[in-house]
């Protein structure tokens, strides 16, 4: 029997790169969708690349031909003022093309629903999930909050704040709570969702093992890095949009992305339950400290392989300074 084919969208992104090897190990033939197939083939000629855009019906139809399943891992945070509407329209187009191609399952990685209205970014991710689930193909929507791993934008912001700020003002919104999840656990969830028996489309939360506030996440990250937790001064009137201005000075993340991530922290991002982990018999998820250590180890290896030592040299200097100031 030949290997079933899966179309991987977002293949060049953080999650797409992480899940690709696991899919191959589970017997999937992976076809990677990209807007620049020629460039991708030059960089990674060993992979199967398809030229296309999730918002273009013709290119989606061609890329999905012969596929049994698809992973939908694209979202347009920071890509213009109308990205919300564009993302929903693209999801509807992709679902239509997948149905016409005979695809049996779509798995989408979205975001946890906030308690309140939430940011444009969070609302967009939820609306994309709804658009896919309304389509003709059975869709599993997995909702994660902060994903901890090297390459994650939200993790990059946290890691940079913990490493570079020995003192910071603490906005009230950093008391908001979430359930960070390790990228390793997210990969397990995505792969298992492809074969999960379901009578119809459904969504599931992907909570990490513990609930943490933003302040606790920063403190724990600093400890894993061997640094003292940042000293803080609570400033209740500092809004998320104003706070994102000083985040811009500290983090390497793209400014438009950092702004949306920070604005999205105004509400608790908590799962309704952990039933998905029970369904796939994967109850033991990585603790935050362990996930953070793995992310930092991966960053070290990446910088060593590329000959980039500057960032970690700065961390080592900060470690010495903070230990000396205790």
C-alpha positions as CSV (number, residue, x, y, z in Angstrom):
1,X,0.0,0.0,0.0
2,X,1.3,3.4,-0.9
3,X,1.8,6.2,1.6
4,X,-1.2,8.6,2.0
5,X,-0.4,12.1,0.9
6,X,-0.9,15.1,3.1
7,X,-0.7,18.8,2.1
8,X,1.2,20.8,4.7
9,X,0.4,24.5,4.6
10,X,2.6,26.8,6.6
11,X,5.4,24.4,5.9
12,X,8.2,27.0,6.3
13,X,6.9,28.3,9.6
14,X,7.7,27.3,13.2
15,X,5.0,24.7,13.7
16,X,5.1,23.4,10.1
17,X,8.9,22.8,10.4
18,X,8.4,21.0,13.7
19,X,5.6,18.7,12.6
20,X,7.0,17.7,9.1
21,X,9.4,15.0,10.3
22,X,6.8,13.5,12.7
23,X,4.4,13.2,9.8
24,X,6.9,11.3,7.7
25,X,7.7,9.0,10.7
26,X,3.9,8.2,10.9
27,X,3.8,7.1,7.2
28,X,2.6,10.3,5.6
29,X,3.9,11.5,2.3
30,X,4.2,15.2,2.9
31,X,3.6,17.8,0.2
32,X,4.5,21.3,1.3
33,X,2.6,24.3,0.1
34,X,4.5,27.6,-0.5
35,X,4.2,30.8,-2.4
36,X,7.8,30.4,-3.6
37,X,8.3,26.8,-4.6
38,X,11.4,27.5,-6.7
39,X,13.2,29.2,-3.8
40,X,12.0,26.5,-1.4
41,X,13.4,23.8,-3.7
42,X,16.8,25.5,-3.7
43,X,16.9,25.6,0.1
44,X,15.4,22.2,0.8
45,X,15.5,20.1,-2.4
46,X,14.7,16.9,-0.5
47,X,11.1,18.0,0.2
48,X,8.1,17.9,-2.1
49,X,7.1,21.5,-2.8
50,X,3.9,22.8,-4.4
51,X,3.4,26.3,-5.6
52,X,0.3,28.0,-4.3
53,X,-1.6,30.2,-1.9
54,X,-4.4,29.1,0.5
55,X,-6.5,32.0,-0.8
56,X,-6.3,31.0,-4.5
57,X,-8.8,28.3,-5.6
58,X,-6.8,27.2,-8.6
59,X,-3.5,26.7,-6.9
60,X,-5.1,25.1,-3.9
61,X,-7.0,22.6,-6.1
62,X,-3.7,21.6,-7.9
63,X,-1.8,21.3,-4.6
64,X,-4.6,19.2,-3.0
65,X,-5.0,16.8,-5.9
66,X,-4.4,13.2,-4.6
67,X,-4.2,14.3,-0.9
68,X,-6.1,12.4,1.8
69,X,-5.6,15.1,4.5
70,X,-4.3,18.6,5.0
71,X,-2.8,20.5,7.9
72,X,-3.8,24.2,7.9
73,X,-1.1,26.1,9.8
74,X,-1.3,29.6,8.3
75,X,-2.4,32.8,9.8
76,X,-1.8,36.4,8.9
77,X,-1.0,38.3,12.1
78,X,0.4,41.7,11.3
79,X,-0.3,41.4,7.5
80,X,-2.3,44.6,7.1
81,X,-5.4,46.1,8.6
82,X,-7.8,43.8,6.7
83,X,-6.0,40.6,7.5
84,X,-9.0,39.3,9.5
85,X,-11.3,39.3,6.5
86,X,-8.6,38.0,4.3
87,X,-7.9,35.1,6.6
88,X,-11.5,34.0,6.8
89,X,-11.9,34.2,3.0
90,X,-8.8,32.2,2.4
91,X,-10.0,29.5,4.8
92,X,-13.3,29.3,2.9
93,X,-11.5,29.0,-0.4
94,X,-9.2,26.3,1.0
95,X,-12.1,24.3,2.4
96,X,-13.9,24.5,-0.9
97,X,-10.8,23.2,-2.8
98,X,-10.3,20.5,-0.3
99,X,-13.8,19.2,-0.6
100,X,-13.6,19.2,-4.4
101,X,-10.3,17.3,-4.2
102,X,-11.8,14.5,-2.0
103,X,-9.7,15.4,1.0
104,X,-11.0,13.4,4.1
105,X,-9.6,15.5,7.0
106,X,-8.3,19.0,7.7
107,X,-6.5,19.7,10.9
108,X,-6.2,23.4,11.9
109,X,-4.1,24.9,14.7
110,X,-5.9,27.9,16.1
111,X,-6.0,29.8,19.3
112,X,-7.8,29.5,22.6
113,X,-11.0,31.6,22.9
114,X,-10.5,34.6,25.3
115,X,-12.9,35.3,28.2
116,X,-13.8,38.7,26.7
117,X,-13.7,40.2,23.2
118,X,-10.0,39.5,22.7
119,X,-7.7,41.0,20.1
120,X,-8.2,41.1,16.3
121,X,-5.6,38.3,16.1
122,X,-7.5,36.0,18.4
123,X,-10.8,36.7,16.9
124,X,-9.4,36.0,13.4
125,X,-8.0,32.6,14.4
126,X,-11.4,31.6,15.9
127,X,-13.2,32.8,12.8
128,X,-10.8,30.9,10.6
129,X,-11.5,27.7,12.5
130,X,-15.3,28.2,12.2
131,X,-14.9,28.8,8.5
132,X,-13.0,25.6,8.0
133,X,-15.5,23.6,10.2
134,X,-18.4,24.9,8.1
135,X,-16.8,23.5,5.0
136,X,-17.4,20.2,3.2
137,X,-14.4,18.4,4.8
138,X,-14.4,17.0,8.4
139,X,-12.1,19.4,10.3
140,X,-10.4,19.2,13.7
141,X,-9.7,22.6,15.1
142,X,-7.1,22.5,17.9
143,X,-6.9,25.6,20.0
144,X,-3.6,26.4,21.8
145,X,-2.5,29.4,23.7
146,X,1.3,30.2,24.0
147,X,3.4,27.5,22.3
148,X,6.8,27.1,23.9
149,X,9.6,26.3,21.4
150,X,12.5,27.9,19.5
151,X,10.9,29.7,16.6
152,X,7.6,30.6,18.4
153,X,7.0,34.4,18.3
154,X,5.2,34.5,21.6
155,X,8.1,32.5,23.2
156,X,10.6,34.8,21.6
157,X,9.0,37.8,23.2
158,X,9.0,36.1,26.7
159,X,12.5,34.9,26.3
160,X,13.8,38.4,25.3
161,X,12.0,40.1,28.1
162,X,13.3,37.6,30.7
163,X,16.9,37.9,29.4
164,X,17.2,41.6,28.7
165,X,15.2,43.4,31.4
166,X,16.5,43.1,35.0
167,X,13.8,45.6,35.9
168,X,10.4,46.3,34.3
169,X,7.1,48.0,35.0
170,X,4.4,45.4,35.5
171,X,1.2,46.3,33.7
172,X,-1.9,44.8,35.4
173,X,-2.6,42.7,32.3
174,X,0.5,40.6,33.0
175,X,-1.7,39.0,35.7
176,X,-3.8,37.4,33.0
177,X,-3.5,33.6,33.0
178,X,-2.8,31.1,30.3
179,X,-1.7,27.5,29.8
180,X,1.5,27.3,27.8
181,X,2.1,24.2,25.8
182,X,5.3,22.7,24.5
183,X,5.8,22.4,20.8
184,X,6.6,18.7,21.2
185,X,3.1,18.2,22.6
186,X,1.5,20.3,19.9
187,X,3.2,18.1,17.3
188,X,1.8,14.9,18.9
189,X,-1.7,16.5,18.9
190,X,-1.5,17.5,15.2
191,X,-0.4,14.1,14.0
192,X,-2.9,12.2,16.2
193,X,-5.8,14.5,15.1
194,X,-5.4,13.3,11.5
195,X,-6.6,9.8,12.4
196,X,-9.0,10.7,15.3
197,X,-12.4,9.0,14.6
198,X,-15.0,11.8,14.5
199,X,-18.6,11.8,13.1
200,X,-18.4,15.5,12.3
201,X,-16.1,18.5,12.5
202,X,-15.1,19.5,16.0
203,X,-12.8,21.8,18.0
204,X,-10.7,21.0,21.1
205,X,-8.5,23.0,23.4
206,X,-4.8,22.1,23.8
207,X,-4.0,23.2,27.4
208,X,-0.6,22.9,28.9
209,X,-0.3,21.1,32.2
210,X,-0.5,24.2,34.5
211,X,-2.1,27.6,34.6
212,X,0.5,30.5,34.8
213,X,0.2,34.3,34.8
214,X,2.3,36.4,32.5
215,X,4.5,37.4,35.4
216,X,5.0,33.7,36.4
217,X,6.0,32.8,32.9
218,X,8.6,35.6,32.8
219,X,10.0,34.6,36.2
220,X,10.2,30.9,35.4
221,X,11.9,31.7,32.0
222,X,14.5,33.8,33.8
223,X,15.2,30.9,36.3
224,X,15.6,28.4,33.5
225,X,18.2,30.8,31.9
226,X,20.1,31.0,35.2
227,X,19.0,34.6,35.8
228,X,17.2,36.4,38.6
229,X,13.5,37.0,37.8
230,X,13.0,40.7,36.6
231,X,12.2,43.1,39.4
232,X,8.8,44.7,38.8
233,X,6.8,47.7,39.7
234,X,3.1,47.4,39.2
235,X,1.6,50.2,37.0
236,X,-2.2,49.5,36.7
237,X,-2.9,52.2,34.1
238,X,-0.3,51.1,31.6
239,X,-2.4,49.8,28.7
240,X,-1.4,46.8,26.5
241,X,-0.9,49.1,23.4
242,X,1.4,51.4,25.4
243,X,3.2,48.4,26.9
244,X,3.9,47.1,23.4
245,X,6.0,50.2,22.8
246,X,8.6,49.1,25.4
247,X,8.3,45.5,24.2
248,X,9.4,46.8,20.8
249,X,12.6,48.1,22.3
250,X,13.5,44.8,23.9
251,X,12.4,41.9,21.7
252,X,13.7,40.8,18.3
253,X,10.1,39.9,17.2
254,X,8.6,41.8,14.3
255,X,6.9,45.0,15.8
256,X,3.5,44.4,14.3
257,X,3.5,40.8,15.6
258,X,4.7,41.8,19.0
259,X,1.9,44.4,19.3
260,X,-0.8,42.0,18.5
261,X,0.5,39.4,20.9
262,X,0.7,41.9,23.7
263,X,-2.8,43.3,23.0
264,X,-4.0,39.7,23.1
265,X,-2.9,39.3,26.7
266,X,-5.6,41.4,28.2
267,X,-7.9,38.4,28.9
268,X,-7.3,35.0,30.5
269,X,-6.7,32.4,27.8
270,X,-7.8,29.2,29.5
271,X,-9.0,25.9,28.1
272,X,-12.5,24.6,28.8
273,X,-11.1,21.1,29.4
274,X,-8.3,18.7,28.4
275,X,-10.5,16.1,26.8
276,X,-8.4,16.0,23.6
277,X,-5.4,14.8,25.5
278,X,-7.6,12.1,27.1
279,X,-9.0,11.0,23.7
280,X,-5.5,10.4,22.3
281,X,-4.2,8.9,25.6
282,X,-1.5,11.7,26.0
283,X,-2.2,13.1,29.5
284,X,1.4,13.7,30.5
285,X,2.5,17.0,28.9
286,X,5.9,18.7,29.3
287,X,6.1,21.1,32.3
288,X,6.8,24.7,31.4
289,X,10.3,24.7,32.8
290,X,11.2,21.6,30.8
291,X,9.7,23.0,27.6
292,X,11.6,26.3,28.1
293,X,14.8,24.4,28.6
294,X,14.3,22.5,25.4
295,X,13.5,25.8,23.5
296,X,16.7,27.4,24.9
297,X,18.8,24.4,24.0
298,X,17.4,24.4,20.5
299,X,18.3,28.1,20.2
300,X,21.9,27.5,21.3
301,X,22.3,24.7,18.7
302,X,20.8,26.9,16.0
303,X,23.1,29.8,16.8
304,X,26.1,27.5,17.1
305,X,25.4,25.9,13.7
306,X,25.0,29.4,12.1
307,X,28.0,30.9,13.9
308,X,25.8,33.4,15.9
309,X,27.1,33.8,19.4
310,X,26.1,37.4,20.2
311,X,22.8,36.8,21.8
312,X,24.0,34.0,24.1
313,X,27.1,36.0,25.0
314,X,24.8,38.8,26.2
315,X,22.8,36.3,28.3
316,X,26.0,35.0,29.9
317,X,27.0,38.6,30.8
318,X,23.5,39.3,32.2
319,X,23.7,36.2,34.3
320,X,26.9,37.4,35.9
321,X,25.5,40.9,36.5
322,X,22.3,39.7,38.1
323,X,24.0,37.1,40.3
324,X,26.4,39.8,41.5
325,X,23.5,42.1,42.4
326,X,21.7,39.7,44.6
